[in-house]
Amino acid sequence: MENPIYWSADVSENFSGLSVGMGVVSNVHVEKENEQILRLKKAVYDEVRARYKIEALKDDQTVRAYRDFYWKLGIDPTKTRPSGEALLRRVLHGNELPTISTVVDAYNLASMKTIIPISGFDNEKLKPPFNIRFAETVETFTGIGMSKPMSLTDRILVLADKKQVLCIYPYRDSDRTKITMETKNVLVVGYGAPGIAEQRLKEAVETTVLYIKTVCDGQVEMVKVFSCTPK
């Protein structure tokens, strides 16, 4: 992955300095649940409940950065919350995260802990290089949990590969490339926003691949941050 990601000219112009973190974990063993993920959930729940107070969350620097970014993208962050914040709020309210699979639960825990939106994709279903761009009006997208495709507009920021839109940046992943019980190789993506430092993104992706390796075995192949620079 020497140069796996490109930025469209209009994204470079509007969001100079935007960064994305990527990590690859190969040869994972995906399960519905195991002892390792149960222990990890308890440890991370205890950690975030001790660190954060829900009434002060809106003033957190990372929460604020993603909320401001959402407004710029035309998304109301009080209705569609950034995923890291949404997961954290759920646990601070005394609830637990849904059980999906060991890989998905691991990257959700990392997203909650770091408040960075994180995706996991089945790497075998992807066709790099990747592109961060605004959608084309002819494109449609079926996200995880959606019963039918939605039509995209040229105001919607997306992460795409050579064949398809992978994610509405940075909050809804494609159903076609999601992690399943048959997944063997995982691409982790940590989505940046203006004001989020590259080191913060790198640490979030490092946390994610460590969690995945802890609960699913596998080998960490790469962790790297890619940044958008003015053309």
N, C-alpha and C positions, 0 to 999 in steps of 0.2 A: 504493500500500500504506500508507494512512494508519493503519489499525488492523487488520492482517491476522491477528492471533493473539489467542486468548482462552485463559484458564486456568480450569479447573473449580474450584469452591469447595473441594473436598477437596484438590486439588493446591496451591491457595493456602495452605490451612491447614497442610499437611504439609511443603511445600517453599517457604516464603516467601523471596523473593529469587532464586528460580531464573530464569535468563535463557537466551534463545535468540538466536543471531545469524542474520541472513538476508542473502543477497545474490542479485542477479539478473544474469545475463549473457545478452544476447540476440544473435541472429544468429551463433551459433557454427557452426563447420565441424568435425564429428566425424570422426576417422579412427581406424583400428586403431592406427597408430603413425606417427610422423614424426620428422624430425631434431630438432625443437624439444623434443619430450618426451624423447628419448634424452639430449640435453644436460642438460635439467633434472633427470632422474633421477640422472645422474652427479654433478651439483653438490650435490643435496640428500643423496644417499647419503654423499658425502664429508663434508658438513657435520655430519650427525648422528653419523657414526662418530667424528668428532673431538670432538664435544661430550659424548656419553654413554658410560657404561660399563654393560654389561648387569647386572653384579652390584650396582650401586648404584641401578638403576632403581626398585626398589620403594620407595625412600626419597624419590624425586622428589616435590615438592609437588603437581604436577598429577596424577601417577599415583596418589598417595595419595588425593586428593580424589575421583577417579572410582571408585577401589576402595571407598572408604567409602560413596559414593552407591549403588553396586551392592549392597552388603550391605543397605542400607536398603530397596532394591527387591526383596530376596529373591533376588538373583542372586549366585552365587559367582564373584568376579572372577578366581580362580585357574583356573577351568574355562572360563568365558566372559569372556575378557579385554576390557576397553574397547578399541575399535577402534584408537585412536591408539597405545596401548601395544602392542597386538598387531602392528601394522605396524612399529613401531619395533624391537621384539624380533626380528622376522624379519630386518630389515636388519642389526642388530647381530650376529646370528648368522652373517652373511656371505652371506645369501641376497638375492635381489632380489624386488621386489613383482611380482605377476602382471600380465601385460599384458592389459587389458580393452579400453580405448579411450583416446583422448587425454584426454577430459574426466574419465573415471573415474580414470585414472592420475594426472591432475593433482590431483584433490581427495584422493586417497589420499596423495600426497606431502605435501600441506599438512597433512593429519591426522597423518601420521607426524612431521613437523617440529615441529608445535605441541603434539602429544599431545592434541588436542581431537577428539572424535568428530565427523565431518563426513559429511553426506549430500549427494548431488546428485540432483535430480528433474527429469523432463521437465515444464517449466512448463505446457505445453499440455494435460497430462493431469490438472491439479490444479483443484480447485474451492474457492478460498478463500471465506471466512476459515478459518483453521486453529485447531485446538483442542488443547491439551495436557490430557489427562484420563486417568482410569483406564478400561480397556476395559470393555465390557459383555459379560456371559457369553454372549450370543447371537451375538457377533461371531466371525468367523474371519479368518485372515490367512495369505497366502501370501508368504513372503519370497523374496528372490533366492536361487536355488539349491535351493529346497524343492520336492520332488516332489508334495506334496499340502498342502492348507491345514491349519493348526493352529487349534484352538479356544482362544480367549482367555479369561482369567479377570479378575475385577474387582480383582486385585492387580497387573495388568500396566499400566504407564504407557505411553501411546501418543501419537503425534502424528497427528492426523486432519484431513481437510478435511470438506466438507459431504457427501461421498459415501462415503468409505472411510478405513480406517486406512493411513497412509503409512509408519509406522515404529514398531517397538517401541522405545521411548525407552530408551537412545540407541544401539542396536547392530544392529538388523536392519531393512533397508528392504524395501518392497513390490516385488514383481516387476512389478506393473501400471504403476508410475509411474517405472520405472528409466530411466536414460539409454540410448538406442540410437543406432545410426548415423544415424537419421533425425531425431534431436533437434535443434532449432534454438534453443530458449530454455531456459536452465537456472536452476533455483532451488537455491541452496546453503543448507544449514542447518547451523549449528554448535551443538552441544548443550551447554548448560551443566550445571553440577552445583553443589551448595552448596560455597562456598569458591572458586569460579572467578570472578574479577572480570569485570565487563562489558567493560573495556578489553581483557582477554585474549581474550575471545570475538570482539570486533570485529577485533582484529589477526589472529586465525585466519581469519575470513571474508575479510578484505582480502587475506591471503596466498593464499587459495583462488581468489578471482576473478581475481587477478593471474596466477596460474599457468594458469588456464583461458584467459584472454585471450592469454597468451604462446604457448600451444600450439594454440589453436583460433580465433584472431582473436576477433571478437565485440566487443560494447560492454558495459561495466559500467553497469547501470542503477541499482543501489541496493546499499548496505551499511548495515545498521542492526541494533541490538540491542534486543530487547524483553524486559522484565522483569516477573516475577510479583510483585505487591504484595498485602499482606493486604487483604481486603475488610472 
